[in-house]
Amino acid sequence: MTLRFGQSCPTCGRRIEVRLELLGRSVACPHCHAEFIASERQTPQPSSDEALMDRVERALRRSGAVVPVK
């Protein structure tokens, strides 16, 4: 049995299950493919529209999509 813990992706916000042995290591979200450090402690994300758009733009840049200039 593999032990896992839940963590939200800091880019797309989706909840994912991370294997315990990856704690403190770089992992990629299976949904948006953003890379981040697996951590039990969650950093609260601002809920403003601007913060959401910032996360979307970062995800688009990682995917190679064209992001319009503001």
Steps between C-alpha positions, in 0.01 A plus 500: 500500500636842404443780750378826349402847611273753333629830364352772281692602190622859552432577133161348414373438853391141437547255785745219427630201694880495542700195609654558843851416376480807268459742791748787454571409137392658173177351359277588204123547511334231284235754393693816398856357511627783723803403708517571873651362820285239675420634844261405779464865592275693266563863412164677485424636156342843461144467372499818292436501125847644443666210685294251298600663172864497611479123561333449162769701321778299671332176394465623143866602485605155623286338232660711226174678413510862392408735785367843401695798631303727733 
